[in-house]
Amino acid sequence: MSWNQDEPPTNPYRAPDWQFQQVPTVPVQPPSPPPRRRAWVLPTVAAGVAVVLVGGAAGAYLLYGRPTSSDAPAKPTAGTEAPTRPAATQPAAAAVLDVCAMLPVAEVDRLVPQAAVAKRSREAGFAVYSYCDLSNRRISHGEFWRSREIKASIAQHRGEGPKTGRAQAQALYDSELGFFTYKAKNEPTDEKKDPGEKNYNSAVKHYPGVGDGAFGQYTWSRDKSLWYSFGEGRARVGDMIIEVRYQASQQRKDADFLSSKTTQSVSEENALREVGVLLTHLAKGAAAWKAAHPGELAKVEPSPSLTPTPTPSPSASPTIVAQLPVTCRRMSPAMMKLVPGATERAKAGTSGGAQETECRWLNLKIPAGEGRRKILSAMVTIQLFANRAGAADPGAAKGQYATQLGNAQSTESSALGGIRFGKIEKLGDLGDEAYVQYWVDKKNTVFNGSGDVLVRVGPALVRASFAGAELGVDEATNSPKVKVLGEKEAREGALTVARAVVDSLGQSGLKKDE
């Protein structure tokens, strides 16, 4: 809600949002580069990101006792098409291979709700790569932020000399299977791990009937700062190699910044199941594409496409109402003591799917001695959450409380621009859950100090604020000489406002959780 330029904003400035088996979420990882017959992937995490790709075909040969390619074409598997002809005689690329389109919309919505979709393709000397990344790393779910991500790619291999594209793909598939099997049986020794680091790679799971062969593996890892797990898999369809990674996690909204202590991530059973589902869809899609374009190589799109994550539509603008609602009228006597001679104002509207009411008591010119004045403001914002049937929804209010508490904790005892945030104190004697925080605004039009209380009472979420400053009668409200309201007075005032509104809501019949 917007304020008059001379009014102190009493809802605190917030920095942008920083943000199932008990384990970790991996930080945002860059897309894995395509295989080079074949680099192997070791999840090595450092201070905030990532996956390092190391190794090569020679290493794979030494580890597995088998070459990474074959001197002769592999025998065709029943039910698949004939091998692709060698590169020298292959026709020009004719059609785009859209990996994202191979995944049913319902499946994507289930696994990655409101996903950001990134598609791209590129051509290498021995294959054409098509990628599809689906991600949403900030899904609000009650008291948790959820993160979901699917990375999928299909590499269509060219023939090289006497070797067909199918033979190249078969050799790479065998090499990958050998490496994944090796990982499952050869965990790093403790002396090669950082203190507190733990790793686990599951046994390889095969998916019979998917393409010309398919398998998956679950990986779990945690160290001092990063906890994560994911499922990944490979499949072959003729001259195509399909790669999939599925990752899912959740963390409490009130978790400490850069902490993984409340992180939970996808379990082995769930991860491997979803990898199988994704490989099945992509294998069917790849086979259908090959049937429609026999003997052809996929076309490379000239540029990547990106579909941003959908954003919520803006809430309806609040409307100024003629008189204070009953809840606020009950509070007025106490508010007039806090803000003598205040002008009353109320607004009503919707915000974040909740009915919202705002009441404010403001005086910009309270005498404060010769040539001095005070600006004082008391305000309450009441959000009442209901489900689709119109019934009270304490769960939604609880989730929103957790979100706002988490946001506040991310800036606690810090400064951002001209905004300084104090410590958060949780209150055990107010509503179902509540906290109070002091903050100072020396950035916006009206410099002020403010006490801010957020309290949940059943399906209602209430923000109660008391803010103010002292300055010269003719002094600008953002002058360096402005004396902001002190922490003790601001916090006590905010608590007075909060207790008054909770008491008034109780008189209206609003009850705490049972």
N, C-alpha and C positions, 0 to 999 in steps of 0.2 A: 504494500500500500504506500502511496506517495504522501509526502508531507509538504507543507508550506516551507519555503526556503528559510524562514526564520524560526522554524520549529526544530528542536533537537530530535534526532531519530532515536527513539528509545528501544527499538529492537536492534540488537548488536550487529555490527558489520561482521560478516562471516567470510573467511577465505573460501575459495572454491573447494568443492568436495575433493578430498584426497583419495581420496578413495571414494558312504559317508562314514565312514571310518575316520578316526581322528588322525589326520595327517595334513600336509602342507598345500599351499597354493603357490605355483611358480609365478614369478613376475612376468610381465609381458615379454615374450620371446620373439626375436626376429624370425621371419620365415626361414625354415631350414633350406639351405641350398640343395639343388638336385644332386643325385648321386653321380659320382664319377667312377663308375665300375670299380670299387665302390667305397666311398668315404664312409667311415663308421662314426656313429653319433654317441658321444658320452655326455650326459647331462652334468656339466661342470658349472656350478653357479658361483658368481662373485658379485657381492655388494649391489645387487639390484637388478642384474639381468643375467644369465643367458645361457645359451647352449653353444659349446665349442665343437666344431667338427674337425676330426683328426683322422689320420690313418689313410689307407689306400688299398688298392687291389693286391699289392705284393704282400702287405701285412695279412690280408684275408687269406691268401694262399698258404702262408706260413702257419697261421693259426688253425686252419681247417683241414689242411692236407689235400685241398682240391683247387684247381685253377678257377679264376673268376670268369673265364669264357671257355667256349668249346671250339675245337677245330672243325667240328661237323655239326650240322643243324640237329636240334633235338627232335625226337620223333613226335609227330602231332598227337595231341590228346583227342580222344573220341569226342565228337560234338563240336569241335572248333574248326575254323576255316583253315585253308591251306596257308603255308608260310608266306610271309610278305617277300616279294622279290628283292634281290640285292639293290643297294642304293643306286648303282649306276643305271639301272633300268626302271626305277620307280617313277611314276608320273608326278607331276607337280602337285603341291598341296591344293586342296579344293574346298575344304569345309572346316569351320571352326569347331573345336572340341570343347564344349561348354560343360565343365565339371560340375559347377553349381546347379545347372539345370537337371543333372542326373539325380539329385537328391530331392525327394518329394517335399513339398512345402510343409505339409503336416509334420514330417519327421524333423525338419529344421526347426520349426516352431516349438516342438517338444524339447529338443536338445539344447537349442540356443534361442530363447525367446527374444524377439526384436533384434535380431542379429544385424551387425554391420557386415556387409558383404563386399569382399574385395576379390576381383578376378584379374588374372593376367596370364600371359603365355609368352614363351620365348623359344628360340631355336638354338640348339647346341650342335656341335659337329656330328653327334651320333644319335640325337633324339630331339623330338619336339615336346616341350613341357607345357602343360596346362594346369593352372593352380586355382583353387577356391579356398578362401579363408572366411570363416564365419565366426564372429565374436561378439560377445556382450560381457564386459568385465565389471559391470555395476548394475546388477539386478536387485532391486529392493524386494526382500522377502521377510516380512515380520521383523525380527530383531537382527537379521543377517543381511549382509551384502553377498550376493552370489556372483560367481564368475564362470562363464561357459565359453568354450572355444573348440572349433573343429578346423583342422588344417587337412586339406585333401589335395592330391595332385595325381595326374596321369602322365606318364612319360611314354611316348610312342617311339620305339627304337627303329633306326634305319639299319639296313643291311650294310655290311662292311666286307668287301672282297667276297670270298665264298660264303661268308656267314650271313644268314638272313636276319632280319629284324627280330623274328621270333626266337632265333637261337641266341641272339644278344640278350633279349629279355629273360630267357630261361636261365642263362648263365648268371645274370644279375640276381634273379630270384633265388637261385641256389646259394649264391654268396651271402645274401641277406639272411636267409634261413640259417646258414651256418653261423653267422655272427650273432644272431639273436639267441641261438642255442648255446653258444659259447658264453654269452653274458649271463644266462641263467645258471650256468654251472660254475662260473668263475667270478665270484664277488671280489672286489678289491680287498686286500688285507688291511688290518687296522693301521699298520704303520704307514699306509699310503693314503689314509684318510685324515682330514682335519679333525681336531678335537670335537667330539660331540656329533660328528657326521655319521649318518646311518643311510644305507642304501639297500634296495631290494629289487631284483628283477625276477618276475615269475617264469615258470616253465612256459615254453611256447605252446600256444593253443592253436590247433588246426581247425579250419572251417570247411568241412567236406561239402562238395557241390558248389562252391563259390568259385566261378571262373575256372581256370586251369590249375588252380592251387591258391590257397590263401591261409595266412596264419596271423596271430597277434600275440602281443606280450604286454604285461603290466609293469610299470616302473614306479617305484616309490622312493622318495629321498627327503632327507631333512638334515639341516645343520643348525648353527646357532641362530640364523636369521631367516632362512627360507625353508618352507615345508611345502612339498608339492607331490602330485602323483598324476599319472595319465596312462591311457591305453593307446597303443599304436599297432598298426598292422600293415601287411603287404599282400597283394594279390596279383596274379598274372592272367591276362586275357590275350592270347596270341602274342603279338609283338608289343603289348602294352604292360607296363608295371604301374600298379595303383598303390599309392601310399596314403595312409590315414593316421591322424592323431586326434584323440578326443580327450579333453581336459575339463574338469569341473571341480569347483571348490566353493566354500562359503566361509565367511568370517563375521563375527559379531560386529555390529555397527559401533559399539562403544569400545572396540579394541584399541589399544595404544597404537599410536602412529609407528609404522615400520616394525610392528610386532607380529609374530605368527602364532602366538600362544593359543588363540581361540580358533585357529584355522582348522577346517575339516576339508578333506578332499576325497575325490571319488574312490570307491572301494575297488578291489580287484575284480570281484564278480560283476559289478555294474560296468566298469570300464571295458572289460573284455566282451561283454554282451553287446554294448553299443558299437564297439569296433567291428564286430561281426555284422551288425545291422548295416553300418555304413559301407563296409566292403561289399556286401551283397548288392546294395543299390547301385554302387559304382561299377561293379562287375557286369551287372545286367545292362547298365547304361553304355558301358564301353563295347559290349558285344553288339548291342543294337546299333551303335554308331558305325562299327566296322561292317555290319551287314548292309547298312545303307550306303557305305562308301568303300566298297571292296577294293583292296589294293592301294588305297589313297593314304597320303600323310596328312595329318591335321594341319590346318592353316593357323598361322600366328596372327593374333589380333594386333593391330598397330599400337594400341595404348591400353593401359589397365583401366578398369572401371571401378568405381567405388560408390557404394550406397551407404550413406551415413545412418547410424542408429536413429530410429524415430525418436523425436522428442515430444513430450507431452504438450498438448495444445494449451495456450494460455488460459488462465482462469478468468471468469467474468470479472470486469472491473467492479470494485466495491462501490456501493451507493451510500451516500450520506442520508441518514434517516432523521426524521423530524425531532424525535425525542429519544432519550436513552432507553434501552430495553430494561425490563423489570430487574434483571440481574444486576445491571449497573446502577440503577436508581437506588437499590438497597445499599450500595457502596458509597454513594455520593457524600454522606456526612463525614465519613472517615477520609475520603479523598480531599475534601475541602479543607481539612486540617493540615494535610500534607502540602496542598497547593492552594494557599489562601487566594480568594478572588478568582478562582479558575474559570475559564470558559469550557463548557462541556460540549463534547461532540461525539457522535457515534456513526459507525459505518457498518454495512452488512453486505455479504457476498459469499462467494465460494472460493476455496483454495485447496488444491491437492485432493479434490474429491470430498472435502468436508464443508459443512456449513460454517461460515466464519462471521463472528461479531467482534467489532473493535470499539472500545470506549476510551476516551481520552479527556484528561483534565489538564489544562494548560494555562499558564500565566507568564507572559513575556516581560512584564514590568512590575515585579514585586520590589518595593522600596528596600534598599539594603544600606542605608546611611547616606550621608551627603554626597550627591553626585554619583551614586552607585545604584545598581539594580540587579535583581536575580531573575533568572529564567528557570522555572521549575515545570516538570511534566510528569504526570502519572498516567500509565496506560495499561490496558489489558486487552489481549487478543484471545478469544475463545474459539476453538475449533471443535466441532462436534462431528464425530465420524459415524457413518451408518453404512451397512452393507447394501447390496443391490435390492434386497427386499424391503429396505427402509428401516430395518431393526438396528439398534445401537451396536456398534462394532468396537469393543474394547481392544481387540487384537490389532486393528488398524492404528488406533491411537498409540498403542504400545510400540508398534513398529516405527511410527513417526517420532516418538519420543527417543527411541534408540538412535535413529538417524541424526536427530538434532544434537543429542548428547555427544555422539561420535564426532560430529563436525566441530563442536565446541572444544572437545578434548584435543583435537588436532592443532589448535592454536593456543591452548592454555599456557599461561605464563610466557607469552611471546609478544613480539611487536611486528606489525606488518604495515609499512607505509607510515601513516600518522595514527594508526590504531594500535592501542596497547591492551592486551588481554590479561586479566588476573587469574588467580587460581579458582578452580571449581570446587565447591563444597556441596556434597550430597546431603539432602535433608531427609531424615527418617520420620519426621513428625508432620509431614504435609502431603496430603493426597496419597496416591498409591506409590508414586516415586517423584522425586523432585531434586533440583539442584539450583544453586545460586552462584552467580559470577559477576565480578566487577570489571568494567572496561572503560577506557578513555578514548574519546574521539577527538583528535586534533588534525583531522584530514578534511572533513566536510565543512559545509557552510556554517554550522553552529558547533563550536567546540563545547564539549560537555563530558561529564563523568556520569556513568550510569550503572545502577544495580539491576541485574536481570535474573528473574526466576522463571524456570520452566517446570511446570507441574502437570502430572497426569492424574485425572480422577475418572476412573472407568473409561468410557468412550470419549471423554473430553480431554483436550490438550490446551493448557492455558499458559500464556506468556505474560508475566507481570513485570513492569519496568518502572523505575523511578530515576529520573535524570535531571541534571541541572548544571548551572554555571553562574558565576558572579562576574560582573563587568561594569564599566562606566556607562552612565546613562546614554551617552552618544557614541559609545565605543562599538566598533564592528564586532560581530559575534564570532569572527574567526581571527581576532587580534591575538598576537602572542601574549598580551597582558590578561587575557581571559583566565579566570580562576575556576577550574572545573570542580564539580561537586566531589567531595572526598569519599573515599571508599566506605568508611564506617557509616556515614549518613546515607549514602546511596544504597548500600546493602540493607540497612534497617528499613529504609523507605520501601524498597522493593518487596521485602518480606511482609510489610504491613499491607501493601497492595495485594500480594498473593493470598494472604490469609483472609482478607476481606472478600475476594472473589470466590475462593473455595467455600467459604461459609455461605455466601449468597447462592452459589450453585446447589449446595446442600439443601437450602430452604426451597429451592425449585424442584427438589426430588432426585437430584443426581447423586448416585451412590458409588462408593469405592468398590473395587473388586471384592468379591466374597471369598 
